[in-house]
């Protein structure tokens, strides 16, 4: 089945791929990582302009606290975790026509008081979420395999179950919308809108459609002893540390190298075809194991005719994933209001959809955090968008300009964005993300966490092709650097279990 020393090819140098690669190299495997981009990190990488450092997509990290997934992985790799500060509040949410934000505080008592003030009568609903989060978090911390695909996977899942895990079972098929109706809160427009905004950010879908068990974790992880963290320097330090560990342990990383095909014989991975984008040289690299840190939508064409029909049909039936429109601003510090939180969410119109520039998630640099020169700051604001809009529009540049002007106008309602205070601006669309990350249609955030695609019903790390593994935000437990790192740890454990079986 395999052995230590296996040649492992990792397709994609996002956080999921780099984490898998670094752990496997540390455990004695021969690892080669390939990525078509200029820099590692995928959607958690950065770029520099005129002295500013902009986080491309992801702007905050969970799992750096003791016992958190990043802390566990960095401890195993024997490298220092990146310097970071807790986000408190994790987010400040401004609803239409309101100037008093809903602050998602890190302190549980402070957050409880805030939500009781903002949403009177909703506390039983929040207590349900808190209970489900406690049970689910403990369960996830015991490293279950979801969804299981063989006896070993099922055994790992079984070992992670405790009596309190069973308390989550009645809610397996419930959405947040179901819970709101159960507590007679379905008509509470402010609460539902707040939940729609937050859950769209973490689950890609609104409260009506987000699986309740996923929502409990997504909404609960902001509070101590967990929390969301702002990295010193930029998001790039996360991938830089992983690359250092990978190369220290003998692994190789080749940027500007794209994998054009994964070769399969008799249902088993055998090799990959690689193109050097600088020289255009093409060759086939043998592989004992292949880890695909790509979207499940990208995996299908890589397998070509080798893709099992049922797997392809399942991918084809997935609802349209979201893209993102992002505006990056380098500004004078005077453009930032005093006491501005590091992360904000704005909704501009109750009647509009959450997306298409009607809502913005905004991240603001801190003085001295390495993202801007002294006396200056960065603002990164993103809005969900239908990616097909950007691929089918008759005038792409005009649409991009329209979105940019609307975003700046709306940001100007909170920030002091006079022309002389804006030192740099540029925008990214799904077409930009497709170009730089290689993700099909430039989609972000993985598969929406509906009941039908969450946890036991989602895509497994173990694909129908032997020795081909899927890692990243298409798999359990979902998006974010913490989510894809759990996914990476699962794949590493599965590969090791195969290797042990091969030696026995």
C-alpha positions in Angstrom: 0.0 0.0 0.0 2.9 2.4 0.5 5.9 3.1 2.8 7.9 5.8 4.4 10.1 7.2 1.6 7.2 7.2 -0.8 7.5 10.0 -3.5 4.6 12.3 -2.7 3.7 15.1 -5.2 1.6 17.9 -3.7 -0.4 19.9 -6.3 -0.8 23.4 -5.0 1.1 25.5 -2.4 -1.8 26.9 -0.5 -1.9 26.5 3.2 -3.5 23.1 3.0 -0.9 21.8 0.5 2.1 23.4 2.4 0.9 22.0 5.7 0.5 18.5 4.2 3.9 18.7 2.5 5.8 20.0 5.6 4.3 17.3 7.9 5.0 14.5 5.4 8.6 15.7 4.9 9.1 15.9 8.6 7.8 12.3 8.9 10.3 11.0 6.3 8.6 11.2 2.9 10.1 12.5 -0.3 7.9 15.5 -1.1 7.7 17.7 -4.1 5.3 20.7 -4.1 4.2 22.3 -7.3 2.3 25.6 -7.8 1.7 27.7 -10.9 1.8 31.0 -8.9 4.7 33.4 -8.2 4.6 33.0 -4.4 3.3 30.3 -2.1 0.2 30.7 0.1 -2.7 30.6 -2.4 -5.6 32.7 -1.2 -3.6 33.4 2.0 -0.6 35.0 0.2 0.3 38.7 -0.2 1.6 41.2 -2.7 3.5 44.5 -2.3 2.8 47.9 -3.9 4.5 51.3 -3.1 5.6 50.3 0.4 2.2 48.6 1.2 1.7 44.9 1.9 -1.7 43.6 1.0 -3.2 40.3 2.1 -4.7 38.8 -1.1 -7.7 37.1 0.4 -7.6 35.6 3.9 -6.8 38.3 6.5 -7.3 36.6 9.9 -6.3 33.2 11.4 -7.9 30.9 13.9 -6.1 28.0 15.6 -2.9 29.8 16.9 -3.9 29.4 20.6 -2.4 26.5 22.6 -4.0 23.4 21.4 -5.3 25.1 18.2 -4.6 23.4 14.9 -1.8 25.8 13.8 -0.2 25.6 17.2 -0.3 21.7 17.1 1.2 21.6 13.6 3.9 24.2 14.3 4.8 22.3 17.5 5.2 19.0 15.6 7.3 20.8 13.0 9.4 22.3 15.7 9.1 25.8 14.4 8.0 29.0 16.0 4.4 30.1 15.3 4.1 33.5 13.7 3.7 36.5 16.0 0.1 37.5 16.2 -2.4 39.5 18.3 -6.0 38.4 19.1 -8.7 40.3 17.2 -11.0 41.9 19.7 -13.6 42.5 18.6 -13.3 39.7 16.0 -15.6 41.8 13.8 -17.7 44.9 14.1 -20.9 44.6 12.1 -22.8 47.7 10.9 -26.3 47.1 9.6 -28.1 49.5 7.2 -28.8 53.0 8.7 -27.1 52.1 12.0 -24.0 53.8 13.5 -23.8 51.5 16.6 -21.9 48.4 15.5 -22.6 44.9 16.7 -19.2 44.0 18.2 -18.3 40.3 18.3 -16.1 40.4 21.4 -13.5 37.8 22.2 -14.5 37.7 25.9 -17.5 35.3 26.2 -19.2 37.4 28.9 -18.7 40.6 27.0 -20.1 38.9 23.8 -23.1 37.5 25.8 -23.9 41.0 27.1 -23.5 42.5 23.6 -25.8 40.0 21.8 -28.5 40.3 24.6 -28.4 44.1 24.1 -28.5 43.9 20.3 -31.0 41.0 20.0 -33.3 40.9 23.0 -35.0 37.5 23.6 -32.5 35.6 21.5 -30.3 34.1 24.2 -31.8 30.6 24.1 -30.8 30.4 20.5 -27.2 31.5 21.3 -27.1 29.0 24.2 -27.9 26.2 21.8 -25.1 27.4 19.5 -22.7 27.5 22.4 -23.6 24.0 23.5 -23.3 22.6 20.0 -19.9 24.4 19.6 -18.6 22.9 22.8 -19.5 19.4 21.8 -18.4 19.7 18.2 -15.1 21.4 19.0 -14.2 18.6 21.5 -15.1 16.1 18.8 -13.0 17.8 16.1 -10.1 18.0 18.5 -10.0 14.2 18.7 -9.2 14.1 14.9 -12.2 12.3 13.4 -12.2 11.4 9.7 -15.2 12.9 7.9 -16.6 11.5 5.8 -15.1 8.0 6.3 -14.4 6.0 3.2 -12.9 2.7 4.6 -12.6 0.7 7.9 -9.6 2.7 9.2 -11.4 6.0 8.6 -14.5 4.7 10.3 -12.5 3.5 13.3 -10.9 7.0 13.7 -14.4 8.5 13.5 -15.7 6.1 16.1 -12.8 6.8 18.5 -13.6 10.5 18.4 -17.2 10.0 19.5 -18.1 10.6 23.2 -21.5 10.7 24.9 -21.7 14.5 24.4 -21.0 14.1 20.7 -24.3 12.2 20.5 -26.1 15.3 21.7 -25.3 16.9 18.3 -27.0 14.1 16.3 -30.6 15.5 16.5 -29.3 18.6 14.8 -27.4 16.9 11.9 -30.0 17.8 9.3 -30.9 21.2 10.7 -30.0 24.6 9.3 -29.6 27.9 11.2 -33.0 28.9 9.7 -34.6 25.8 11.3 -33.2 26.8 14.7 -34.4 30.4 14.3 -37.9 29.1 13.5 -37.7 26.7 16.5 -37.0 29.7 18.8 -39.6 31.9 17.1 -36.9 34.3 15.9 -37.4 33.8 12.1 -39.0 37.3 11.8 -36.2 39.1 13.7 -34.8 41.0 10.7 -31.7 42.4 12.6 -30.7 39.0 14.0 -31.2 37.2 10.7 -29.3 39.8 8.8 -26.4 39.7 11.2 -26.3 35.9 10.9 -26.5 36.1 7.1 -23.5 38.5 7.0 -21.4 36.4 9.4 -22.3 33.1 7.9 -21.8 34.2 4.3 -18.3 35.0 5.4 -17.6 31.6 7.0 -19.9 29.2 5.2 -20.5 30.8 1.8 -24.3 30.6 2.3 -26.8 32.4 4.3 -28.4 31.5 7.7 -31.4 29.8 6.0 -29.0 27.3 4.3 -26.0 26.9 6.5 -25.8 23.6 8.4 -26.5 24.4 12.1 -23.5 22.3 13.4 -21.1 24.1 11.1 -22.6 27.5 12.1 -22.1 26.7 15.8 -18.3 26.3 15.2 -18.0 29.2 12.8 -19.7 31.6 15.2 -18.2 30.2 18.4 -14.5 30.1 17.4 -14.2 33.9 17.9 -14.4 33.7 21.7 -11.7 32.9 24.2 -9.9 30.6 24.8 -10.0 30.3 21.0 -10.2 33.4 18.9 -9.2 35.0 15.6 -5.7 36.4 15.2 -4.1 39.2 13.2 -0.6 38.2 12.0 2.4 40.5 12.4 3.9 41.3 9.0 1.3 39.7 6.8 -0.6 36.5 6.1 2.5 35.5 4.1 4.4 34.6 7.3 2.2 31.5 7.7 3.2 30.0 4.4 6.8 31.2 4.8 7.2 29.3 8.0 5.8 26.1 6.4 8.1 26.4 3.4 11.1 26.8 5.8 10.1 23.6 7.6 9.5 21.7 4.3 12.9 22.6 2.9 14.7 22.0 6.1 13.3 18.4 6.1 14.4 17.8 2.5 11.1 18.7 0.7 11.2 20.7 -2.5 8.9 23.5 -3.7 8.8 24.6 -7.3 6.8 27.8 -8.0 5.7 28.7 -11.6 5.3 25.0 -12.3 1.8 23.8 -13.2 0.5 20.3 -13.0 -1.4 19.6 -16.3 -2.5 16.0 -15.7 -2.6 13.4 -13.0 -2.0 9.9 -14.5 -3.9 6.9 -13.3 -3.4 3.2 -14.1 -5.9 0.6 -13.0 -7.4 3.0 -10.5 -4.1 3.9 -8.9 -2.1 7.2 -9.2 1.2 6.8 -11.0 2.5 10.1 -12.1 1.8 13.8 -12.9 2.6 15.9 -16.0 4.4 19.1 -15.1 5.0 22.3 -17.1 7.7 24.8 -16.2 5.9 28.1 -17.0 9.2 30.0 -17.4 10.8 27.6 -19.9 7.7 25.8 -21.2 9.5 22.5 -20.6 7.0 19.6 -20.0 7.8 16.3 -18.2 6.2 13.4 -16.4 7.1 12.9 -12.7 6.5 9.5 -11.1 4.6 9.6 -7.9 3.7 7.0 -5.2 1.1 9.4 -3.7 -0.5 12.6 -5.0 -2.1 15.2 -2.8 -4.3 17.7 -4.7 -4.5 21.0 -2.9 -7.0 22.2 -5.4 -10.8 22.8 -5.5 -12.8 19.6 -6.3 -13.9 21.5 -9.4 -10.2 21.8 -10.5 -9.5 18.1 -9.7 -11.9 16.8 -12.4 -10.0 18.1 -15.5 -6.7 17.1 -14.0 -7.9 13.5 -14.0 -9.3 13.7 -17.5 -10.8 10.3 -18.6 -9.6 8.7 -15.3 -12.3 10.5 -13.3 -15.0 8.1 -12.1 -18.4 9.1 -13.7 -20.2 9.2 -10.3 -17.6 11.6 -8.9 -17.7 13.9 -11.9 -21.5 13.9 -11.7 -21.4 14.9 -8.1 -19.1 17.8 -8.8 -21.2 18.9 -11.7 -24.3 19.0 -9.5 -22.7 21.4 -6.9 -24.4 24.8 -6.6 -22.5 27.7 -8.1 -19.6 28.7 -5.7 -18.9 32.3 -4.8 -16.3 34.6 -6.2 -15.0 37.8 -4.6 -14.5 41.4 -5.7 -11.7 42.9 -3.6 -10.4 46.4 -3.4 -7.0 47.2 -2.0 -6.3 50.7 -0.7 -3.1 52.2 0.7 -4.1 55.3 2.6 -2.9 58.0 5.0 -3.5 57.0 8.6 -5.7 60.0 8.9 -8.2 58.1 6.7 -8.8 55.6 9.5 -11.3 56.7 12.3 -10.0 56.6 15.8 -10.6 53.3 17.6 -11.3 51.5 14.3 -11.6 47.7 14.8 -9.3 45.5 12.7 -12.2 43.9 10.9 -15.6 45.3 10.0 -18.7 44.2 8.1 -21.0 46.6 6.4 -24.5 46.0 4.8 -25.8 48.9 2.9 -29.4 47.8 2.0 -31.7 45.3 3.6 -33.4 44.7 0.2 -30.2 43.9 -1.6 -28.4 40.6 -1.7 -25.3 39.9 0.5 -22.9 40.3 -2.3 -22.6 42.2 -5.5 -21.2 45.2 -3.6 -24.1 45.5 -1.2 -22.0 44.2 1.6 -18.3 44.6 2.4 -15.9 42.7 4.7 -13.1 45.1 5.6 -9.7 44.5 7.2 -7.6 47.4 8.4 -3.9 47.3 9.2 -2.6 48.3 12.7 0.1 50.8 13.1 3.4 48.9 13.3 2.0 45.6 12.0 4.3 45.6 8.9 1.6 46.2 6.3 2.2 50.0 5.7 4.8 52.6 6.2 4.7 54.8 9.3 1.7 57.2 9.2 -0.1 55.1 6.6 -2.4 52.1 6.6 -4.0 49.5 4.3 -7.7 48.8 3.8 -8.8 45.5 2.1 -12.5 45.3 1.4 -14.2 42.3 -0.2 -17.7 41.5 -1.4 -19.1 38.2 -2.6 -20.0 38.1 -6.2 -21.3 35.6 -8.8 -18.2 34.6 -10.8 -20.2 33.9 -13.9 -21.0 37.7 -14.0 -17.3 38.4 -14.6 -16.7 35.8 -17.2 -19.8 36.6 -19.3 -19.9 40.4 -19.1 -19.6 42.3 -22.4 -17.3 45.0 -20.9 -15.1 43.6 -18.1 -13.1 46.8 -17.5 -16.2 48.9 -17.2 -17.8 46.5 -14.8 -14.6 46.5 -12.7 -14.5 50.3 -12.7 -18.2 50.4 -11.6 -17.6 48.0 -8.7 -14.5 50.0 -7.7 -16.2 53.3 -7.6 -19.2 51.9 -5.7 -17.0 50.2 -3.1 -14.9 53.4 -2.5 -18.1 55.5 -2.2 -19.5 53.1 0.3 -16.2 52.8 2.3 -16.2 56.6 2.3 -19.3 56.5 4.5 -17.1 55.2 7.3 -13.5 56.0 6.4 -12.2 59.5 5.5 -11.4 58.7 1.9 -10.6 62.0 0.3 -8.6 61.7 -2.9 -5.4 63.0 -1.4 -5.6 60.4 1.4 -5.8 57.5 -1.1 -2.2 56.7 -2.0 -2.7 53.5 -3.9 -5.8 51.6 -5.1 -6.4 48.5 -7.2 -9.1 45.9 -7.5 -9.4 42.1 -8.0 -12.2 40.1 -9.5 -12.9 36.4 -9.9 -10.9 36.7 -13.1 -7.9 38.0 -11.2 -8.2 35.2 -8.6 -8.4 32.6 -11.4 -5.3 34.0 -13.0 -3.2 34.1 -9.8 -4.5 31.1 -7.9 -5.6 28.8 -10.7 -8.9 28.2 -9.0 -11.7 27.5 -11.5 -13.7 30.7 -12.2 -11.7 32.3 -9.4 -14.0 30.8 -6.7 -13.2 31.4 -3.1 -14.1 29.8 0.2 -14.7 26.2 -0.9 -18.0 24.4 -1.0 -21.0 26.1 0.7 -21.6 24.5 4.1 -25.2 23.3 3.4 -26.4 20.2 5.2 -25.9 18.3 1.9 -22.2 19.1 1.7 -21.2 19.5 5.4 -19.2 17.0 7.4 -20.4 13.5 6.8 -22.1 14.5 3.5 -19.1 16.4 2.1 -16.2 15.4 -0.2 -13.7 13.0 1.4 -10.0 13.5 1.5 -9.8 10.0 0.2 -10.8 10.1 -3.4 -12.1 7.2 -5.5 -8.6 7.0 -7.1 -6.2 5.0 -4.9 -3.3 7.1 -3.5 -4.9 10.3 -4.7 -5.9 12.6 -1.8 -7.9 15.9 -1.8 -6.9 18.6 0.7 -8.2 22.1 1.2 -11.4 24.0 1.5 -13.5 21.5 -0.6 -13.1 19.0 2.3 -14.0 18.8 6.0 -14.0 21.0 8.0 -14.2 23.7 5.4 -12.6 27.0 4.6 -10.0 29.2 6.4 -6.4 28.5 7.2 -7.4 26.4 10.3 -10.0 24.4 8.3 -7.5 23.5 5.5 -4.9 22.6 8.1 -7.2 20.1 9.8 -7.8 18.7 6.3 -4.0 18.4 5.8 -3.5 16.6 9.1 -6.2 14.2 8.1 -4.5 13.4 4.8 -1.1 12.9 6.5 -2.7 10.5 9.0 -4.4 8.6 6.2 -1.2 8.3 4.1 0.7 7.1 7.2 -2.0 4.5 7.9 -1.6 3.3 4.3 2.2 3.1 4.8 1.9 1.1 8.0 -0.5 -1.3 6.3 2.0 -1.6 3.4 4.8 -2.6 5.8 2.8 -5.1 7.7 
